[in-house]
């Protein structure tokens, strides 16, 4: 199998940079943000700009919960 066709089974993360830039996030916001990053990484393209899809990717409790989280994550 060609190197570029292998599934993305791991992702590097620079914890110092991540923590410096996300120190203001709550635990729920960290979880949502990391799920969005993981989705982007594994799919190779950004998720759609669609709240009906993003709340599920972010594992928010509801669309309303996602809509309260979205401005901070944006």
Biopython code that builds the backbone (N, CA, C, O; Angstrom):
import numpy as np
from Bio.PDB.StructureBuilder import StructureBuilder

atoms = [
    (1, "UNK", "N", (0.849, -1.185, 0.000)),
    (1, "UNK", "CA", (0.000, 0.000, 0.000)),
    (1, "UNK", "C", (0.891, 1.244, 0.000)),
    (1, "UNK", "O", (1.861, 1.320, 0.754)),
    (2, "UNK", "N", (0.568, 2.180, -0.818)),
    (2, "UNK", "CA", (1.354, 3.407, -0.911)),
    (2, "UNK", "C", (1.300, 4.161, 0.414)),
    (2, "UNK", "O", (0.280, 4.167, 1.102)),
    (3, "UNK", "N", (2.402, 4.787, 0.751)),
    (3, "UNK", "CA", (2.508, 5.518, 2.007)),
    (3, "UNK", "C", (1.387, 6.550, 2.176)),
    (3, "UNK", "O", (0.821, 6.674, 3.263)),
    (4, "UNK", "N", (1.064, 7.285, 1.120)),
    (4, "UNK", "CA", (0.060, 8.346, 1.225)),
    (4, "UNK", "C", (-1.369, 7.812, 1.237)),
    (4, "UNK", "O", (-2.302, 8.592, 1.430)),
    (5, "UNK", "N", (-1.572, 6.515, 1.039)),
    (5, "UNK", "CA", (-2.917, 5.951, 1.048)),
    (5, "UNK", "C", (-3.247, 5.238, 2.357)),
    (5, "UNK", "O", (-4.368, 4.763, 2.536)),
    (6, "UNK", "N", (-2.299, 5.159, 3.257)),
    (6, "UNK", "CA", (-2.556, 4.515, 4.538)),
    (6, "UNK", "C", (-3.504, 5.372, 5.363)),
    (6, "UNK", "O", (-3.473, 6.599, 5.269)),
    (7, "UNK", "N", (-4.338, 4.742, 6.164)),
    (7, "UNK", "CA", (-5.214, 5.542, 7.023)),
    (7, "UNK", "C", (-4.388, 6.333, 8.024)),
    (7, "UNK", "O", (-3.301, 5.915, 8.424)),
    (8, "UNK", "N", (-4.905, 7.447, 8.410)),
    (8, "UNK", "CA", (-4.226, 8.284, 9.395)),
    (8, "UNK", "C", (-4.504, 7.708, 10.785)),
    (8, "UNK", "O", (-5.548, 7.965, 11.385)),
    (9, "UNK", "N", (-3.561, 6.936, 11.272)),
    (9, "UNK", "CA", (-3.778, 6.243, 12.536)),
    (9, "UNK", "C", (-3.228, 6.999, 13.736)),
    (9, "UNK", "O", (-3.508, 6.619, 14.873)),
    (10, "UNK", "N", (-2.473, 8.034, 13.524)),
    (10, "UNK", "CA", (-1.965, 8.847, 14.620)),
    (10, "UNK", "C", (-1.869, 10.286, 14.163)),
    (10, "UNK", "O", (-1.834, 10.575, 12.966)),
    (11, "UNK", "N", (-1.826, 11.187, 15.136)),
    (11, "UNK", "CA", (-1.752, 12.600, 14.817)),
    (11, "UNK", "C", (-0.813, 13.267, 15.810)),
    (11, "UNK", "O", (-0.979, 13.106, 17.019)),
    (12, "UNK", "N", (0.156, 14.003, 15.325)),
    (12, "UNK", "CA", (1.022, 14.733, 16.263)),
    (12, "UNK", "C", (0.261, 15.899, 16.872)),
    (12, "UNK", "O", (-0.578, 16.518, 16.217)),
    (13, "UNK", "N", (0.554, 16.186, 18.107)),
    (13, "UNK", "CA", (-0.038, 17.371, 18.745)),
    (13, "UNK", "C", (1.038, 18.013, 19.610)),
    (13, "UNK", "O", (1.738, 17.328, 20.357)),
    (14, "UNK", "N", (1.159, 19.294, 19.507)),
    (14, "UNK", "CA", (2.135, 20.051, 20.268)),
    (14, "UNK", "C", (1.427, 20.597, 21.501)),
    (14, "UNK", "O", (0.794, 21.652, 21.460)),
    (15, "UNK", "N", (1.551, 19.850, 22.602)),
    (15, "UNK", "CA", (0.765, 20.159, 23.797)),
    (15, "UNK", "C", (1.050, 21.545, 24.346)),
    (15, "UNK", "O", (0.135, 22.209, 24.833)),
    (16, "UNK", "N", (2.278, 21.992, 24.280)),
    (16, "UNK", "CA", (2.578, 23.341, 24.768)),
    (16, "UNK", "C", (1.789, 24.391, 24.008)),
    (16, "UNK", "O", (1.212, 25.297, 24.609)),
    (17, "UNK", "N", (1.762, 24.271, 22.690)),
    (17, "UNK", "CA", (1.002, 25.212, 21.857)),
    (17, "UNK", "C", (-0.493, 25.089, 22.128)),
    (17, "UNK", "O", (-1.190, 26.091, 22.286)),
    (18, "UNK", "N", (-0.979, 23.846, 22.180)),
    (18, "UNK", "CA", (-2.406, 23.630, 22.405)),
    (18, "UNK", "C", (-2.838, 24.250, 23.740)),
    (18, "UNK", "O", (-3.818, 24.993, 23.794)),
    (19, "UNK", "N", (-2.111, 23.946, 24.801)),
    (19, "UNK", "CA", (-2.496, 24.450, 26.118)),
    (19, "UNK", "C", (-2.359, 25.962, 26.216)),
    (19, "UNK", "O", (-3.164, 26.615, 26.879)),
    (20, "UNK", "N", (-1.351, 26.524, 25.564)),
    (20, "UNK", "CA", (-1.189, 27.983, 25.564)),
    (20, "UNK", "C", (-2.391, 28.657, 24.900)),
    (20, "UNK", "O", (-2.869, 29.692, 25.364)),
    (21, "UNK", "N", (-2.872, 28.061, 23.812)),
    (21, "UNK", "CA", (-3.938, 28.686, 23.029)),
    (21, "UNK", "C", (-5.342, 28.342, 23.525)),
    (21, "UNK", "O", (-6.309, 28.983, 23.113)),
    (22, "UNK", "N", (-5.472, 27.352, 24.396)),
    (22, "UNK", "CA", (-6.815, 26.901, 24.808)),
    (22, "UNK", "C", (-7.018, 26.930, 26.312)),
    (22, "UNK", "O", (-7.949, 26.303, 26.816)),
    (23, "UNK", "N", (-6.179, 27.635, 27.034)),
    (23, "UNK", "CA", (-6.272, 27.680, 28.492)),
    (23, "UNK", "C", (-7.583, 28.228, 29.007)),
    (23, "UNK", "O", (-7.938, 27.989, 30.161)),
    (24, "UNK", "N", (-8.299, 28.946, 28.194)),
    (24, "UNK", "CA", (-9.571, 29.544, 28.603)),
    (24, "UNK", "C", (-10.756, 28.595, 28.425)),
    (24, "UNK", "O", (-11.869, 28.928, 28.833)),
    (25, "UNK", "N", (-10.543, 27.430, 27.830)),
    (25, "UNK", "CA", (-11.654, 26.524, 27.540)),
    (25, "UNK", "C", (-12.030, 25.685, 28.750)),
    (25, "UNK", "O", (-11.179, 25.316, 29.560)),
    (26, "UNK", "N", (-13.320, 25.391, 28.858)),
    (26, "UNK", "CA", (-13.809, 24.458, 29.863)),
    (26, "UNK", "C", (-13.517, 23.037, 29.378)),
    (26, "UNK", "O", (-13.083, 22.835, 28.244)),
    (27, "UNK", "N", (-13.757, 22.068, 30.244)),
    (27, "UNK", "CA", (-13.558, 20.669, 29.852)),
    (27, "UNK", "C", (-14.449, 20.311, 28.658)),
    (27, "UNK", "O", (-14.002, 19.629, 27.736)),
    (28, "UNK", "N", (-15.698, 20.763, 28.671)),
    (28, "UNK", "CA", (-16.611, 20.462, 27.558)),
    (28, "UNK", "C", (-16.119, 21.088, 26.261)),
    (28, "UNK", "O", (-16.209, 20.472, 25.199)),
    (29, "UNK", "N", (-15.602, 22.302, 26.341)),
    (29, "UNK", "CA", (-15.092, 22.965, 25.141)),
    (29, "UNK", "C", (-13.824, 22.281, 24.631)),
    (29, "UNK", "O", (-13.632, 22.166, 23.421)),
    (30, "UNK", "N", (-12.958, 21.828, 25.538)),
    (30, "UNK", "CA", (-11.782, 21.066, 25.107)),
    (30, "UNK", "C", (-12.215, 19.813, 24.362)),
    (30, "UNK", "O", (-11.684, 19.509, 23.293)),
    (31, "UNK", "N", (-13.162, 19.094, 24.913)),
    (31, "UNK", "CA", (-13.631, 17.875, 24.271)),
    (31, "UNK", "C", (-14.176, 18.136, 22.887)),
    (31, "UNK", "O", (-13.845, 17.427, 21.936)),
    (32, "UNK", "N", (-15.014, 19.155, 22.771)),
    (32, "UNK", "CA", (-15.603, 19.493, 21.476)),
    (32, "UNK", "C", (-14.525, 19.895, 20.475)),
    (32, "UNK", "O", (-14.545, 19.466, 19.321)),
    (33, "UNK", "N", (-13.584, 20.721, 20.925)),
    (33, "UNK", "CA", (-12.521, 21.190, 20.049)),
    (33, "UNK", "C", (-11.655, 20.031, 19.557)),
    (33, "UNK", "O", (-11.320, 19.960, 18.374)),
    (34, "UNK", "N", (-11.297, 19.130, 20.461)),
    (34, "UNK", "CA", (-10.481, 17.991, 20.067)),
    (34, "UNK", "C", (-11.230, 17.059, 19.126)),
    (34, "UNK", "O", (-10.618, 16.488, 18.223)),
    (35, "UNK", "N", (-12.531, 16.888, 19.308)),
    (35, "UNK", "CA", (-13.311, 16.061, 18.389)),
    (35, "UNK", "C", (-13.355, 16.699, 16.997)),
    (35, "UNK", "O", (-13.274, 15.994, 15.990)),
    (36, "UNK", "N", (-13.482, 18.017, 16.936)),
    (36, "UNK", "CA", (-13.465, 18.705, 15.640)),
    (36, "UNK", "C", (-12.105, 18.563, 14.959)),
    (36, "UNK", "O", (-12.033, 18.325, 13.753)),
    (37, "UNK", "N", (-11.027, 18.711, 15.735)),
    (37, "UNK", "CA", (-9.683, 18.526, 15.177)),
    (37, "UNK", "C", (-9.520, 17.104, 14.655)),
    (37, "UNK", "O", (-9.009, 16.899, 13.553)),
    (38, "UNK", "N", (-9.951, 16.125, 15.441)),
    (38, "UNK", "CA", (-9.820, 14.722, 15.039)),
    (38, "UNK", "C", (-10.608, 14.430, 13.764)),
    (38, "UNK", "O", (-10.147, 13.691, 12.894)),
    (39, "UNK", "N", (-11.792, 15.013, 13.664)),
    (39, "UNK", "CA", (-12.615, 14.801, 12.470)),
    (39, "UNK", "C", (-11.914, 15.377, 11.241)),
    (39, "UNK", "O", (-11.861, 14.738, 10.190)),
    (40, "UNK", "N", (-11.383, 16.578, 11.382)),
    (40, "UNK", "CA", (-10.659, 17.223, 10.283)),
    (40, "UNK", "C", (-9.446, 16.370, 9.902)),
    (40, "UNK", "O", (-9.209, 16.123, 8.720)),
    (41, "UNK", "N", (-8.680, 15.921, 10.897)),
    (41, "UNK", "CA", (-7.475, 15.132, 10.636)),
    (41, "UNK", "C", (-7.811, 13.836, 9.921)),
    (41, "UNK", "O", (-7.183, 13.496, 8.919)),
    (42, "UNK", "N", (-8.796, 13.113, 10.428)),
    (42, "UNK", "CA", (-9.080, 11.793, 9.863)),
    (42, "UNK", "C", (-9.754, 11.873, 8.497)),
    (42, "UNK", "O", (-9.596, 10.968, 7.678)),
    (43, "UNK", "N", (-10.497, 12.936, 8.243)),
    (43, "UNK", "CA", (-11.169, 13.078, 6.961)),
    (43, "UNK", "C", (-10.371, 13.816, 5.906)),
    (43, "UNK", "O", (-10.660, 13.711, 4.714)),
    (44, "UNK", "N", (-9.363, 14.565, 6.344)),
    (44, "UNK", "CA", (-8.523, 15.283, 5.406)),
    (44, "UNK", "C", (-9.141, 16.547, 4.842)),
    (44, "UNK", "O", (-8.578, 17.174, 3.944)),
    (45, "UNK", "N", (-10.292, 16.919, 5.364)),
    (45, "UNK", "CA", (-10.928, 18.161, 4.924)),
    (45, "UNK", "C", (-11.754, 18.718, 6.073)),
    (45, "UNK", "O", (-12.169, 17.973, 6.961)),
    (46, "UNK", "N", (-11.992, 20.022, 6.060)),
    (46, "UNK", "CA", (-12.744, 20.603, 7.169)),
    (46, "UNK", "C", (-14.190, 20.100, 7.180)),
    (46, "UNK", "O", (-14.754, 19.777, 6.135)),
    (47, "UNK", "N", (-14.775, 20.039, 8.370)),
    (47, "UNK", "CA", (-16.182, 19.651, 8.419)),
    (47, "UNK", "C", (-17.044, 20.738, 7.790)),
    (47, "UNK", "O", (-16.605, 21.881, 7.667)),
    (48, "UNK", "N", (-18.257, 20.396, 7.393)),
    (48, "UNK", "CA", (-19.130, 21.402, 6.779)),
    (48, "UNK", "C", (-19.535, 22.470, 7.800)),
    (48, "UNK", "O", (-19.613, 22.202, 8.999)),
    (49, "UNK", "N", (-19.783, 23.654, 7.314)),
    (49, "UNK", "CA", (-20.242, 24.754, 8.177)),
    (49, "UNK", "C", (-21.752, 24.608, 8.355)),
    (49, "UNK", "O", (-22.532, 25.398, 7.822)),
    (50, "UNK", "N", (-22.146, 23.600, 9.103)),
    (50, "UNK", "CA", (-23.546, 23.242, 9.265)),
    (50, "UNK", "C", (-23.763, 22.799, 10.707)),
    (50, "UNK", "O", (-23.280, 21.744, 11.118)),
    (51, "UNK", "N", (-24.491, 23.608, 11.471)),
    (51, "UNK", "CA", (-24.698, 23.303, 12.883)),
    (51, "UNK", "C", (-25.341, 21.946, 13.107)),
    (51, "UNK", "O", (-25.077, 21.300, 14.122)),
    (52, "UNK", "N", (-26.181, 21.500, 12.181)),
    (52, "UNK", "CA", (-26.834, 20.202, 12.314)),
    (52, "UNK", "C", (-25.837, 19.052, 12.230)),
    (52, "UNK", "O", (-26.114, 17.962, 12.731)),
    (53, "UNK", "N", (-24.685, 19.275, 11.609)),
    (53, "UNK", "CA", (-23.628, 18.267, 11.515)),
    (53, "UNK", "C", (-22.587, 18.498, 12.613)),
    (53, "UNK", "O", (-22.147, 17.552, 13.267)),
    (54, "UNK", "N", (-22.201, 19.741, 12.809)),
    (54, "UNK", "CA", (-21.115, 20.055, 13.741)),
    (54, "UNK", "C", (-21.421, 19.660, 15.181)),
    (54, "UNK", "O", (-20.518, 19.233, 15.901)),
    (55, "UNK", "N", (-22.653, 19.788, 15.610)),
    (55, "UNK", "CA", (-22.939, 19.447, 17.001)),
    (55, "UNK", "C", (-22.708, 17.968, 17.257)),
    (55, "UNK", "O", (-22.324, 17.577, 18.360)),
    (56, "UNK", "N", (-22.939, 17.145, 16.243)),
    (56, "UNK", "CA", (-22.693, 15.709, 16.402)),
    (56, "UNK", "C", (-21.202, 15.395, 16.390)),
    (56, "UNK", "O", (-20.730, 14.582, 17.185)),
    (57, "UNK", "N", (-20.460, 16.038, 15.490)),
    (57, "UNK", "CA", (-19.010, 15.832, 15.438)),
    (57, "UNK", "C", (-18.383, 16.250, 16.768)),
    (57, "UNK", "O", (-17.513, 15.555, 17.294)),
    (58, "UNK", "N", (-18.825, 17.382, 17.306)),
    (58, "UNK", "CA", (-18.272, 17.918, 18.547)),
    (58, "UNK", "C", (-18.773, 17.171, 19.786)),
    (58, "UNK", "O", (-18.274, 17.394, 20.889)),
    (59, "UNK", "N", (-19.750, 16.293, 19.606)),
    (59, "UNK", "CA", (-20.347, 15.527, 20.699)),
    (59, "UNK", "C", (-21.039, 16.432, 21.721)),
    (59, "UNK", "O", (-21.068, 16.133, 22.915)),
    (60, "UNK", "N", (-21.588, 17.528, 21.235)),
    (60, "UNK", "CA", (-22.357, 18.417, 22.102)),
    (60, "UNK", "C", (-23.656, 17.723, 22.512)),
    (60, "UNK", "O", (-24.106, 16.790, 21.846)),
    (61, "UNK", "N", (-24.242, 18.177, 23.593)),
    (61, "UNK", "CA", (-25.470, 17.555, 24.102)),
    (61, "UNK", "C", (-26.668, 17.795, 23.199)),
    (61, "UNK", "O", (-27.597, 16.989, 23.165)),
    (62, "UNK", "N", (-26.648, 18.891, 22.474)),
    (62, "UNK", "CA", (-27.768, 19.256, 21.604)),
    (62, "UNK", "C", (-27.295, 20.340, 20.641)),
    (62, "UNK", "O", (-26.196, 20.878, 20.785)),
    (63, "UNK", "N", (-28.126, 20.650, 19.671)),
    (63, "UNK", "CA", (-27.795, 21.752, 18.766)),
    (63, "UNK", "C", (-27.705, 23.057, 19.550)),
    (63, "UNK", "O", (-26.821, 23.874, 19.295)),
    (64, "UNK", "N", (-28.614, 23.256, 20.504)),
    (64, "UNK", "CA", (-28.584, 24.479, 21.314)),
    (64, "UNK", "C", (-27.278, 24.580, 22.100)),
    (64, "UNK", "O", (-26.687, 25.657, 22.186)),
    (65, "UNK", "N", (-26.828, 23.470, 22.670)),
    (65, "UNK", "CA", (-25.558, 23.453, 23.396)),
    (65, "UNK", "C", (-24.413, 23.814, 22.447)),
    (65, "UNK", "O", (-23.553, 24.628, 22.784)),
    (66, "UNK", "N", (-24.408, 23.208, 21.267)),
    (66, "UNK", "CA", (-23.386, 23.519, 20.265)),
    (66, "UNK", "C", (-23.398, 25.003, 19.918)),
    (66, "UNK", "O", (-22.341, 25.628, 19.834)),
    (67, "UNK", "N", (-24.560, 25.560, 19.721)),
    (67, "UNK", "CA", (-24.645, 26.976, 19.329)),
    (67, "UNK", "C", (-24.110, 27.896, 20.422)),
    (67, "UNK", "O", (-23.626, 28.988, 20.123)),
    (68, "UNK", "N", (-24.189, 27.477, 21.677)),
    (68, "UNK", "CA", (-23.574, 28.269, 22.762)),
    (68, "UNK", "C", (-22.063, 28.099, 22.777)),
    (68, "UNK", "O", (-21.341, 29.023, 23.151)),
    (69, "UNK", "N", (-21.575, 26.929, 22.373)),
    (69, "UNK", "CA", (-20.136, 26.653, 22.364)),
    (69, "UNK", "C", (-19.429, 27.233, 21.139)),
    (69, "UNK", "O", (-18.268, 27.633, 21.216)),
    (70, "UNK", "N", (-20.121, 27.273, 20.038)),
    (70, "UNK", "CA", (-19.503, 27.606, 18.749)),
    (70, "UNK", "C", (-18.746, 28.936, 18.736)),
    (70, "UNK", "O", (-17.628, 28.976, 18.221)),
    (71, "UNK", "N", (-19.297, 30.025, 19.276)),
    (71, "UNK", "CA", (-18.537, 31.296, 19.211)),
    (71, "UNK", "C", (-17.181, 31.215, 19.896)),
    (71, "UNK", "O", (-16.215, 31.805, 19.412)),
    (72, "UNK", "N", (-17.090, 30.511, 20.991)),
    (72, "UNK", "CA", (-15.818, 30.381, 21.686)),
    (72, "UNK", "C", (-14.841, 29.543, 20.876)),
    (72, "UNK", "O", (-13.656, 29.867, 20.789)),
    (73, "UNK", "N", (-15.341, 28.462, 20.284)),
    (73, "UNK", "CA", (-14.460, 27.588, 19.499)),
    (73, "UNK", "C", (-14.065, 28.205, 18.160)),
    (73, "UNK", "O", (-13.019, 27.873, 17.600)),
    (74, "UNK", "N", (-14.891, 29.086, 17.660)),
    (74, "UNK", "CA", (-14.580, 29.725, 16.379)),
    (74, "UNK", "C", (-13.393, 30.648, 16.541)),
    (74, "UNK", "O", (-12.969, 31.284, 15.576)),
]
sb = StructureBuilder()
sb.init_structure("model")
sb.init_model(0)
sb.init_chain("A")
sb.init_seg("    ")
for serial, (resi, resn, name, xyz) in enumerate(atoms, 1):
    if name == "N":
        sb.init_residue(resn, " ", resi, " ")
    sb.init_atom(name, np.array(xyz, "f"), 0.0, 1.0, " ", f" {name:<3s}", serial, name[0])
structure = sb.get_structure()
